[in-house]
Amino acid sequence: MKQRRSVTHHIGVGLIIASFVVWVAVPIAPFLPFSAAVKATIVATVIAAAEVMFWLGVLLAGKEAARKLKAYWNPKHWRINRQRLDQTNDVKQKEERLEESQ
């Protein structure tokens, strides 16, 4: 039975996801048509905003949700989990692992 999540939990998860998306601006900043000082300010602001968004999201979603999201986005674990899932013959165990990862 799935547990119903609150609105603050969903907002928190959204902020955590958005904090990772904001990091895309860092490698783009050097190619913008601004002075070096403005580019440095943009990068510093983006990094600070991403950190604030992440930790605010952790506060709203909870530490457990943040831990699960960080583990999910860690590329080191992607292949290992898929291989373990493929090696298992137990259908119920596969379904439980898929539910845990989502």
Contacts in CASP RR format, 6 or more apart in sequence:
PFRMAT RR
TARGET T0000
AUTHOR 0000-0000-0000
METHOD contacts of the structure
MODEL  1
MKQRRSVTHHIGVGLIIASFVVWVAVPIAPFLPFSAAVKATIVATVIAAA
EVMFWLGVLLAGKEAARKLKAYWNPKHWRINRQRLDQTNDVKQKEERLEE
SQ
8 60 0 8 1.000
8 61 0 8 1.000
9 60 0 8 1.000
9 61 0 8 1.000
9 62 0 8 1.000
9 65 0 8 1.000
11 57 0 8 1.000
11 60 0 8 1.000
11 61 0 8 1.000
12 56 0 8 1.000
12 57 0 8 1.000
12 58 0 8 1.000
12 59 0 8 1.000
12 60 0 8 1.000
12 61 0 8 1.000
12 62 0 8 1.000
12 65 0 8 1.000
13 57 0 8 1.000
13 61 0 8 1.000
13 65 0 8 1.000
13 69 0 8 1.000
14 57 0 8 1.000
14 61 0 8 1.000
15 53 0 8 1.000
15 54 0 8 1.000
15 56 0 8 1.000
15 57 0 8 1.000
15 60 0 8 1.000
15 61 0 8 1.000
16 53 0 8 1.000
16 54 0 8 1.000
16 57 0 8 1.000
16 58 0 8 1.000
16 61 0 8 1.000
16 65 0 8 1.000
16 66 0 8 1.000
16 69 0 8 1.000
17 69 0 8 1.000
18 53 0 8 1.000
19 49 0 8 1.000
19 50 0 8 1.000
19 51 0 8 1.000
19 53 0 8 1.000
19 54 0 8 1.000
19 57 0 8 1.000
20 50 0 8 1.000
20 54 0 8 1.000
20 73 0 8 1.000
22 46 0 8 1.000
22 49 0 8 1.000
22 50 0 8 1.000
22 53 0 8 1.000
23 46 0 8 1.000
23 47 0 8 1.000
23 50 0 8 1.000
25 42 0 8 1.000
25 43 0 8 1.000
25 46 0 8 1.000
26 43 0 8 1.000
26 46 0 8 1.000
26 47 0 8 1.000
29 39 0 8 1.000
29 42 0 8 1.000
29 43 0 8 1.000
29 46 0 8 1.000
30 39 0 8 1.000
32 38 0 8 1.000
32 39 0 8 1.000
32 42 0 8 1.000
34 42 0 8 1.000
54 66 0 8 1.000
57 66 0 8 1.000
58 65 0 8 1.000
58 66 0 8 1.000
71 77 0 8 1.000
72 101 0 8 1.000
81 97 0 8 1.000
81 101 0 8 1.000
84 97 0 8 1.000
85 94 0 8 1.000
85 97 0 8 1.000
85 98 0 8 1.000
88 94 0 8 1.000
88 97 0 8 1.000
END
